[in-house]
Amino acid sequence: MPVKQASTRSPKDSVELPEDYSKNCVQLCGKVSGAPAEKELPSGDKVVEFRIVVGRASRDGVDTLDIAAWSSKTRRSALTLKPGQWVEIEGQIHRRFWQAPNGLASRWQVESEIITKI
């Protein structure tokens, strides 16, 4: 898709741009922090969830990120992972919502499309 330069003209004179430049792509490398767990949801869908620990590039510390594997291929791959194992995850960030006892709850997850042991 061609990209047009932003204009210095007023907003009413601005150049028309395509509506959507959004992109949701994540690539992470980290260590698996615990054993993956398979869940069956009330809808009947199955998901394998696990966490990875990723170091921060700009300062000391780490982040622990939730990973979800929904497709049968990524679920099978996820179930072979062991704690402490290095892994590369490619996917998208999603916010999951559910009804909790105290009301609506949510959390961010990376929905894996490709899981590679490294």
ZAMARSE-820280 format. One record per residue: residue in three letters; x, y negated, z of N, C-alpha, C, O in turn. Coordinates in Angstrom, 1 decimal. Each point is the difference from the previous one (the first is absolute). Layout:
BEGIN
+------+--------+--------+--------+--------+--------+--------+--------+--------+--------+--------+--------+--------+
: milo :   n_px :   n_py :   n_pz :  ca_px :  ca_py :  ca_pz :   c_px :   c_py :   c_pz :   o_px :   o_py :   o_pz :
+------+--------+--------+--------+--------+--------+--------+--------+--------+--------+--------+--------+--------+
:  ala :      X :      Y :      Z :      X :      Y :      Z :      X :      Y :      Z :      X :      Y :      Z :
...
+------+--------+--------+--------+--------+--------+--------+--------+--------+--------+--------+--------+--------+
***
This chain:
BEGIN
+------+--------+--------+--------+--------+--------+--------+--------+--------+--------+--------+--------+--------+
: milo :   n_px :   n_py :   n_pz :  ca_px :  ca_py :  ca_pz :   c_px :   c_py :   c_pz :   o_px :   o_py :   o_pz :
+------+--------+--------+--------+--------+--------+--------+--------+--------+--------+--------+--------+--------+
:  met :    0.8 :    1.2 :    0.0 :   -0.8 :   -1.2 :    0.0 :    0.9 :   -1.2 :    0.0 :    0.9 :   -0.1 :    0.9 :
:  pro :   -1.1 :   -0.9 :   -1.8 :    0.8 :   -1.2 :   -0.1 :   -0.2 :   -0.8 :    1.2 :   -1.1 :   -0.1 :    0.6 :
:  val :    2.1 :   -0.6 :   -0.1 :    0.0 :   -0.9 :    1.1 :    0.1 :   -1.4 :   -0.5 :    0.9 :   -0.4 :   -0.8 :
:  lys :   -1.9 :   -0.5 :    1.2 :    0.1 :   -1.4 :   -0.3 :    0.5 :   -0.8 :    1.1 :   -0.2 :    0.3 :    1.2 :
:  gln :    1.0 :   -1.3 :   -1.5 :    0.6 :   -0.9 :    1.1 :   -1.1 :   -0.8 :    0.6 :   -0.9 :   -0.4 :   -0.6 :
:  ala :    1.1 :    0.2 :    1.9 :   -1.0 :   -0.9 :    0.7 :    0.1 :   -1.4 :   -0.5 :    1.1 :   -0.4 :   -0.4 :
:  ser :   -2.1 :   -0.3 :    0.4 :   -0.1 :   -1.3 :   -0.5 :    0.2 :   -1.1 :    1.1 :   -0.4 :    0.3 :    1.1 :
:  thr :    1.0 :   -1.4 :   -1.4 :    0.1 :   -1.1 :    0.9 :   -1.2 :   -0.9 :   -0.1 :   -0.1 :   -1.0 :    0.8 :
:  arg :   -0.9 :    1.3 :   -1.7 :   -1.2 :   -0.8 :   -0.1 :   -0.9 :    0.3 :    1.2 :    0.2 :    0.9 :    0.8 :
:  ser :   -1.3 :   -1.7 :   -0.7 :   -0.9 :    0.1 :    1.1 :   -0.8 :    1.4 :   -0.2 :    0.0 :    0.5 :   -1.1 :
:  pro :   -0.6 :    0.0 :    2.2 :   -0.7 :    1.3 :   -0.1 :   -1.0 :    0.0 :   -1.0 :   -0.2 :    1.1 :   -0.7 :
:  lys :   -0.5 :   -2.2 :    0.4 :   -1.1 :    0.1 :   -1.0 :    0.6 :    0.1 :   -1.4 :   -0.7 :    0.4 :   -0.9 :
:  asp :    2.0 :   -0.8 :    0.7 :    0.6 :    0.1 :   -1.3 :    0.9 :    1.3 :   -0.1 :    0.7 :    0.1 :   -1.0 :
:  ser :   -0.8 :    0.8 :    2.0 :    1.0 :    1.1 :    0.1 :   -0.2 :    1.0 :   -1.2 :   -1.1 :    0.1 :   -0.6 :
:  val :    2.1 :    0.6 :    0.3 :    0.0 :    1.0 :   -1.0 :   -0.7 :    1.2 :    0.5 :    0.1 :    0.4 :    1.1 :
:  glu :   -0.9 :    0.2 :   -2.0 :   -0.8 :    1.2 :    0.4 :    1.0 :    1.2 :    0.1 :    0.8 :    0.3 :   -0.9 :
:  leu :   -0.8 :    0.4 :    2.1 :    0.8 :    1.2 :    0.2 :   -0.9 :    1.2 :    0.2 :   -1.1 :   -0.1 :    0.4 :
:  pro :    1.6 :    1.3 :   -0.7 :   -0.7 :    1.2 :    0.3 :   -0.4 :    0.0 :    1.5 :    0.7 :   -0.5 :    0.8 :
:  glu :   -1.8 :    1.1 :   -0.5 :   -0.6 :    0.0 :    1.3 :    0.9 :    0.7 :    1.1 :    0.0 :   -0.4 :    1.1 :
:  asp :    0.6 :    1.5 :   -1.5 :    0.6 :    0.9 :    1.0 :    1.5 :    0.3 :   -0.3 :    0.3 :    0.7 :   -0.9 :
:  tyr :    0.5 :   -1.3 :    1.8 :    1.5 :    0.3 :   -0.1 :    0.4 :    0.9 :    1.2 :    1.1 :    0.3 :    0.2 :
:  ser :   -2.1 :    0.3 :    0.5 :    0.3 :    0.8 :    1.2 :    0.7 :    1.3 :   -0.4 :   -0.2 :    0.5 :   -1.1 :
:  lys :    1.0 :    0.0 :    2.0 :    0.7 :    1.2 :   -0.2 :    0.2 :    0.6 :    1.4 :    0.4 :   -0.6 :    1.0 :
:  asn :   -0.7 :    1.9 :   -0.9 :    0.1 :    0.7 :    1.3 :    0.9 :    1.2 :   -0.2 :   -0.6 :    1.1 :   -0.3 :
:  cys :    1.8 :   -1.2 :    0.4 :    1.0 :    1.1 :   -0.2 :    1.0 :   -0.1 :    1.2 :    0.5 :   -1.0 :    0.3 :
:  val :   -0.3 :    2.2 :    0.3 :    0.9 :    0.1 :    1.1 :    1.0 :    1.1 :   -0.3 :   -0.4 :    1.1 :   -0.4 :
:  gln :    1.6 :   -1.3 :    0.8 :    1.1 :    1.0 :   -0.1 :    0.8 :   -0.1 :    1.3 :    0.6 :   -1.0 :    0.3 :
:  leu :   -0.7 :    2.1 :    0.5 :    0.7 :    0.1 :    1.3 :    0.9 :    1.1 :    0.1 :   -0.3 :    1.1 :   -0.6 :
:  cys :    1.4 :   -1.2 :    1.3 :    0.9 :    1.1 :    0.3 :    0.2 :   -0.1 :    1.5 :    0.3 :   -1.0 :    0.6 :
:  gly :   -0.6 :    2.2 :    0.1 :    0.1 :    0.0 :    1.4 :    0.0 :    1.4 :    0.5 :    0.0 :    1.0 :   -0.7 :
:  lys :    0.1 :   -0.9 :    2.1 :    0.0 :    1.4 :    0.6 :   -1.4 :    0.3 :    0.5 :   -0.7 :   -0.9 :    0.6 :
:  val :    0.3 :    2.1 :   -0.8 :   -1.3 :    0.5 :    0.6 :    0.2 :    0.0 :    1.5 :    0.9 :    0.5 :    0.5 :
:  ser :   -1.9 :   -1.1 :    0.2 :    0.1 :   -0.1 :    1.5 :   -0.7 :    1.1 :    0.8 :    0.2 :    0.1 :    1.1 :
:  gly :   -1.1 :    0.6 :   -1.8 :   -0.7 :    1.1 :    0.7 :   -0.6 :    1.0 :   -1.0 :    0.0 :   -0.3 :   -1.2 :
:  ala :   -0.5 :    1.4 :    1.7 :   -0.5 :    1.0 :   -0.9 :   -1.3 :   -0.6 :   -0.7 :   -0.9 :   -0.6 :    0.6 :
:  pro :    0.8 :    0.8 :   -1.9 :   -1.2 :   -0.4 :   -0.7 :   -1.3 :    0.8 :    0.5 :    0.2 :    1.1 :    0.4 :
:  ala :   -1.3 :   -1.8 :   -0.4 :   -1.2 :    0.7 :    0.5 :   -1.1 :   -0.1 :   -1.1 :   -0.3 :   -1.1 :   -0.5 :
:  glu :   -0.4 :    2.2 :    0.2 :   -1.1 :    0.0 :   -0.9 :   -1.3 :   -0.2 :    0.7 :   -0.2 :    0.6 :    1.1 :
:  lys :   -0.6 :   -1.5 :   -1.6 :   -1.4 :   -0.3 :    0.6 :   -1.0 :    0.3 :   -1.1 :    0.2 :   -0.2 :   -1.2 :
:  glu :   -1.4 :    0.6 :    1.7 :   -1.2 :    0.0 :   -0.9 :   -0.9 :   -1.0 :    0.5 :   -0.4 :    0.0 :    1.2 :
:  leu :    0.0 :   -0.9 :   -2.0 :   -0.8 :   -1.2 :    0.4 :   -1.5 :    0.5 :   -0.1 :   -0.3 :    1.0 :   -0.6 :
:  pro :   -0.6 :   -1.8 :    1.3 :   -1.4 :    0.3 :    0.0 :   -0.6 :    0.1 :   -1.4 :   -1.0 :    0.8 :   -0.3 :
:  ser :    1.6 :   -1.5 :   -0.7 :   -0.4 :    0.1 :   -1.4 :    0.4 :    1.3 :   -0.7 :   -0.5 :    0.3 :   -1.0 :
:  gly :    1.4 :    0.5 :    1.7 :    0.4 :    1.2 :   -0.6 :    1.4 :   -0.2 :   -0.7 :    0.7 :    1.0 :   -0.3 :
:  asp :   -0.3 :   -2.2 :    0.1 :    1.3 :   -0.3 :   -0.6 :    1.1 :    0.5 :    1.0 :   -0.1 :   -0.1 :    1.2 :
:  lys :    1.3 :    0.5 :   -1.8 :    1.1 :    0.4 :    0.8 :    1.1 :   -1.0 :   -0.2 :    0.2 :   -0.6 :   -1.1 :
:  val :    0.6 :    0.3 :    2.1 :    1.1 :   -0.9 :   -0.1 :    1.1 :    0.5 :    1.0 :   -0.3 :    0.6 :    1.0 :
:  val :    1.6 :   -0.7 :   -1.5 :    1.1 :    0.3 :    0.9 :    0.6 :   -1.4 :    0.4 :    0.3 :   -0.8 :   -0.9 :
:  glu :   -0.1 :    0.6 :    2.2 :    0.5 :   -1.3 :    0.5 :    1.4 :    0.3 :    0.7 :    0.1 :    1.0 :    0.7 :
:  phe :    0.8 :   -1.9 :   -0.9 :    1.3 :    0.1 :    0.7 :    0.5 :   -1.5 :    0.1 :   -0.5 :   -0.9 :   -0.6 :
:  arg :    1.6 :    0.8 :    1.3 :    0.7 :   -1.3 :    0.1 :    1.4 :    0.1 :   -0.4 :    0.7 :    1.0 :    0.2 :
:  ile :   -0.2 :   -2.1 :   -0.7 :    1.4 :   -0.1 :   -0.3 :    0.6 :   -1.3 :    0.7 :   -0.7 :   -0.9 :    0.2 :
:  val :    2.0 :    1.0 :    0.1 :    0.7 :   -1.1 :    0.7 :    0.9 :   -0.6 :   -1.1 :    0.8 :    0.7 :   -0.6 :
:  val :   -0.9 :   -2.0 :    0.4 :    0.7 :   -0.7 :   -1.0 :    0.8 :   -1.1 :    0.7 :   -0.6 :   -0.8 :    0.8 :
:  gly :    1.9 :    0.7 :   -1.1 :    0.8 :   -1.1 :    0.5 :   -0.3 :   -1.3 :   -0.6 :   -0.5 :   -0.1 :   -1.2 :
:  arg :    0.7 :   -1.0 :    1.9 :   -0.2 :   -1.3 :   -0.6 :    1.3 :   -0.6 :   -0.6 :    1.1 :    0.2 :    0.6 :
:  ala :   -1.2 :   -0.7 :   -1.8 :    1.2 :   -0.5 :   -0.7 :    0.5 :   -1.3 :    0.6 :    1.2 :   -0.3 :    0.0 :
:  ser :   -2.1 :   -0.6 :    0.5 :    0.4 :   -1.4 :    0.4 :    0.4 :   -0.1 :    1.4 :    0.6 :   -1.0 :    0.4 :
:  arg :   -0.9 :    2.0 :    0.5 :    0.4 :   -0.2 :    1.4 :   -0.1 :    1.4 :    0.6 :   -0.5 :    1.0 :   -0.6 :
:  asp :    1.0 :   -0.9 :    1.8 :    0.0 :    1.3 :    0.7 :   -1.4 :    0.4 :    0.3 :   -0.9 :   -0.8 :    0.2 :
:  gly :    0.7 :    2.1 :   -0.1 :   -1.3 :    0.6 :    0.3 :   -0.6 :    0.9 :   -1.1 :    0.6 :    0.1 :   -1.1 :
:  val :   -1.7 :    0.5 :    1.4 :   -0.6 :    0.9 :   -1.0 :   -1.5 :   -0.2 :    0.1 :   -0.5 :   -0.7 :    0.9 :
:  asp :   -0.2 :    1.2 :   -2.0 :   -1.4 :    0.0 :    0.0 :   -0.5 :    1.4 :   -0.2 :    0.6 :    0.8 :   -0.7 :
:  thr :   -1.6 :   -0.4 :    1.4 :   -0.7 :    1.3 :   -0.2 :   -1.2 :   -0.2 :   -0.8 :   -0.9 :   -0.8 :    0.4 :
:  leu :    0.8 :    1.5 :   -1.5 :   -1.1 :   -0.2 :   -1.0 :   -0.8 :    1.2 :   -0.1 :    0.5 :    1.1 :   -0.1 :
:  asp :   -1.9 :   -1.2 :    0.1 :   -0.9 :    1.1 :   -0.2 :   -0.1 :    0.3 :   -1.5 :   -0.1 :   -0.9 :   -0.9 :
:  ile :    0.2 :    2.2 :    0.5 :   -0.1 :    0.5 :   -1.3 :   -1.1 :    0.9 :   -0.1 :   -0.2 :    0.8 :    0.9 :
:  ala :   -0.6 :   -0.9 :   -2.0 :   -1.1 :    0.9 :   -0.2 :    0.1 :    0.7 :   -1.4 :    0.4 :   -0.6 :   -1.0 :
:  ala :   -0.6 :    1.9 :    1.0 :    0.1 :    0.8 :   -1.2 :   -1.4 :    0.5 :   -0.3 :   -0.5 :    0.9 :    0.7 :
:  trp :   -0.1 :   -1.3 :   -1.8 :   -1.4 :    0.4 :   -0.3 :   -0.1 :    1.0 :   -1.1 :   -0.8 :    0.9 :    0.1 :
:  ser :    1.6 :   -1.0 :   -1.1 :   -0.1 :    1.0 :   -1.1 :    0.5 :    1.4 :    0.4 :    0.8 :    0.1 :    1.0 :
:  ser :   -1.3 :    0.9 :   -1.6 :    0.5 :    1.4 :    0.4 :    1.5 :    0.1 :   -0.1 :    0.6 :    0.7 :    0.8 :
:  lys :    0.0 :   -1.3 :   -1.9 :    1.4 :    0.1 :   -0.2 :    0.8 :   -0.7 :    1.1 :    0.9 :    0.5 :    0.6 :
:  thr :   -1.3 :   -1.7 :   -0.2 :    0.7 :   -0.8 :    1.0 :   -0.3 :    0.6 :    1.4 :    0.9 :    0.0 :    0.9 :
:  arg :   -2.1 :    0.6 :   -0.7 :   -0.2 :    0.7 :    1.3 :    0.9 :    1.2 :    0.1 :    0.6 :    0.2 :    1.1 :
:  arg :   -0.4 :    0.6 :   -2.1 :    0.9 :    1.1 :    0.0 :    1.4 :   -0.4 :    0.3 :    0.7 :    0.6 :    0.9 :
:  ser :   -0.2 :   -1.7 :   -1.6 :    1.3 :   -0.5 :    0.2 :    0.2 :   -0.5 :    1.5 :    1.0 :    0.3 :    0.6 :
:  ala :   -2.0 :   -1.0 :   -0.1 :    0.1 :   -0.6 :    1.3 :    0.1 :    1.1 :    1.1 :    0.7 :   -0.2 :    1.0 :
:  leu :   -1.4 :    1.3 :   -1.2 :    0.0 :    1.0 :    1.0 :    1.3 :    0.8 :    0.1 :    0.2 :    0.7 :    1.0 :
:  thr :    0.7 :   -0.9 :   -2.0 :    1.3 :    0.6 :    0.1 :    1.1 :   -0.8 :    0.7 :    1.1 :    0.4 :    0.2 :
:  leu :   -1.5 :   -1.7 :    0.1 :    1.0 :   -0.9 :    0.6 :    0.2 :    0.4 :    1.5 :   -0.9 :    0.4 :    0.7 :
:  lys :    2.1 :   -0.7 :   -0.3 :    0.4 :    0.3 :    1.4 :    0.5 :   -1.3 :    0.7 :    0.5 :   -0.9 :   -0.7 :
:  pro :   -0.7 :    0.7 :    2.0 :    0.4 :   -1.1 :    0.7 :    1.6 :   -0.2 :   -0.2 :    0.7 :    0.9 :    0.1 :
:  gly :   -0.3 :   -2.2 :   -0.3 :    1.4 :   -0.3 :   -0.2 :    0.4 :    0.1 :   -1.5 :    1.1 :   -0.4 :   -0.3 :
:  gln :   -1.9 :    0.9 :   -0.6 :    0.3 :    0.2 :   -1.4 :   -0.1 :   -1.4 :   -0.7 :   -1.0 :   -0.7 :    0.2 :
:  trp :    1.9 :    0.4 :   -1.1 :   -0.1 :   -1.2 :   -0.8 :   -0.9 :    0.3 :   -1.2 :   -0.1 :    1.1 :   -0.5 :
:  val :   -0.7 :   -2.1 :    0.3 :   -1.1 :    0.1 :   -1.1 :   -0.1 :   -1.3 :   -0.7 :    0.2 :   -1.1 :    0.6 :
:  glu :   -0.6 :    1.1 :   -1.9 :   -0.4 :   -1.2 :   -0.7 :   -1.5 :    0.1 :   -0.3 :   -0.5 :    1.1 :   -0.5 :
:  ile :   -0.2 :   -2.2 :    0.7 :   -1.4 :    0.0 :   -0.2 :   -0.3 :   -1.1 :   -1.0 :    0.5 :   -1.1 :    0.1 :
:  glu :   -1.3 :    1.4 :   -1.2 :   -0.5 :   -1.0 :   -0.9 :   -1.5 :    0.1 :    0.1 :   -0.6 :    1.0 :    0.0 :
:  gly :    0.0 :   -2.2 :    0.1 :   -1.4 :   -0.1 :    0.1 :   -0.5 :   -1.4 :    0.1 :    0.5 :   -0.9 :   -0.6 :
:  gln :   -1.7 :    0.8 :    1.3 :   -0.6 :   -1.3 :    0.1 :   -0.5 :   -0.2 :    1.5 :   -0.2 :    1.0 :    0.7 :
:  ile :    0.2 :   -2.3 :   -0.3 :   -0.5 :   -0.3 :    1.4 :   -1.5 :   -0.1 :   -0.1 :   -0.6 :   -0.6 :   -0.9 :
:  his :    0.0 :    1.2 :    1.9 :   -1.5 :    0.0 :    0.1 :   -0.4 :   -0.3 :    1.5 :    0.8 :    0.4 :    0.9 :
:  arg :   -1.9 :   -1.0 :   -0.7 :   -0.5 :   -0.2 :    1.3 :   -1.2 :    1.0 :    0.2 :   -1.0 :   -0.1 :   -0.8 :
:  arg :    1.1 :    0.9 :    1.8 :   -1.1 :    1.0 :    0.3 :   -0.9 :   -0.5 :    1.1 :    0.5 :   -0.6 :    0.9 :
:  phe :   -1.8 :    0.8 :   -1.1 :   -1.0 :   -0.4 :    1.0 :   -0.7 :    1.2 :    0.5 :   -0.3 :    0.9 :   -0.8 :
:  trp :   -0.1 :   -0.9 :    2.1 :   -0.9 :    1.0 :    0.5 :   -0.7 :   -0.5 :    1.2 :    0.3 :   -1.0 :    0.6 :
:  gln :   -1.4 :    1.7 :   -0.2 :   -0.8 :   -0.4 :    1.1 :    0.6 :    0.7 :    1.3 :    0.0 :    1.2 :    0.1 :
:  ala :    0.5 :   -2.0 :    0.8 :    0.6 :    0.4 :    1.2 :   -1.1 :   -0.2 :    1.1 :   -1.0 :   -0.7 :   -0.2 :
:  pro :    1.2 :    1.3 :    1.4 :   -1.0 :   -0.2 :    1.1 :   -0.2 :   -1.5 :    0.4 :   -1.1 :   -0.3 :    0.4 :
:  asn :    2.1 :   -0.5 :   -0.6 :   -0.2 :   -1.4 :    0.3 :   -0.3 :   -0.9 :   -1.2 :    0.1 :   -1.2 :    0.1 :
:  gly :   -0.4 :    1.8 :   -1.2 :   -0.3 :   -0.8 :   -1.2 :    0.9 :    0.4 :   -1.1 :    0.7 :    1.0 :    0.0 :
:  leu :   -0.7 :   -1.8 :   -1.1 :    0.7 :    0.2 :   -1.2 :    1.5 :   -0.1 :    0.3 :    0.5 :   -1.0 :    0.7 :
:  ala :    0.3 :    2.0 :   -1.1 :    1.4 :    0.0 :    0.1 :    0.7 :    0.1 :   -1.3 :   -0.6 :    0.4 :   -1.0 :
:  ser :    1.9 :   -0.8 :    0.9 :    0.7 :    0.1 :   -1.3 :    1.5 :    0.1 :    0.3 :    0.5 :   -0.3 :    1.1 :
:  arg :    0.2 :    0.8 :   -2.1 :    1.4 :    0.0 :    0.0 :    0.6 :    0.1 :   -1.4 :   -0.7 :    0.4 :   -0.9 :
:  trp :    1.9 :   -0.9 :    0.7 :    0.6 :    0.0 :   -1.3 :    0.8 :    1.3 :   -0.1 :    0.6 :    0.5 :    0.9 :
:  gln :   -0.7 :    0.1 :   -2.2 :    0.8 :    1.2 :   -0.3 :    0.6 :   -0.1 :   -1.4 :   -0.5 :   -0.8 :   -0.8 :
:  val :    1.5 :    1.5 :    0.6 :    0.5 :    0.1 :   -1.4 :   -0.6 :    1.3 :   -0.5 :    0.3 :    1.1 :    0.5 :
:  glu :   -1.0 :   -1.2 :   -1.6 :   -0.6 :    1.2 :   -0.7 :    1.0 :    0.5 :   -1.0 :    0.3 :   -0.7 :   -1.0 :
:  ser :    0.3 :    1.8 :    1.3 :    1.1 :    0.6 :   -0.8 :   -0.5 :    0.5 :   -1.3 :   -1.0 :    0.7 :   -0.1 :
:  glu :    1.7 :   -1.0 :   -1.0 :   -0.2 :    0.6 :   -1.3 :    1.1 :    1.0 :   -0.3 :   -0.3 :    1.0 :   -0.7 :
:  ile :    1.5 :   -1.3 :    1.2 :    1.1 :    0.9 :   -0.3 :    0.8 :    0.1 :    1.3 :    0.3 :   -1.0 :    0.7 :
:  ile :    0.0 :    2.2 :   -0.3 :    0.8 :    0.3 :    1.2 :    1.3 :    0.7 :   -0.4 :   -0.2 :    1.1 :   -0.6 :
:  thr :    1.3 :   -1.6 :    0.8 :    1.3 :    0.6 :   -0.4 :    0.9 :    0.2 :    1.2 :    0.3 :   -1.0 :    0.7 :
:  lys :    0.2 :    2.2 :   -0.4 :    1.0 :    0.2 :    1.0 :    1.3 :   -0.5 :   -0.5 :    0.4 :    0.3 :   -1.2 :
:  ile :    0.4 :   -1.0 :    2.0 :    1.3 :   -0.5 :   -0.4 :    1.1 :    0.4 :    1.0 :    1.1 :   -0.4 :   -0.2 :
+------+--------+--------+--------+--------+--------+--------+--------+--------+--------+--------+--------+--------+
***
